[in-house]
Amino acid sequence: MVIKMKISWLKYDKDDKSFKVPERLGFDVFKLEDPEITDTKIQELINKNYNTIILTNELAGFSEDIIRKYSKDRDISIIIARDKE
């Protein structure tokens, strides 16, 4: 059985510092104009078979419910990136 890892990165649209390298390499970096839709976007990505979702600490503050929901799920990894400052 082959497990395919599908990774995405989530950041606030006005954040010009986070995830520059993955973005430049052409990876799936999604920019949210409204942080309030963080949970909706995470659920959308899970529905599209993304099994690793990395989001900025800033957006994680808007996503308490969905992160808690998937915290014990072995098939979905939601990772909160630390600020570089």
Secondary structure, 3 states (H helix, E strand, C coil): CCCCCCEEEEEECCCCCCCHHHHHCCCCEEEECCHHHHHHHHHHHHHCCCCEEEEEHHHHCCCHHHHHHHCCCCCCEEEEECCCC
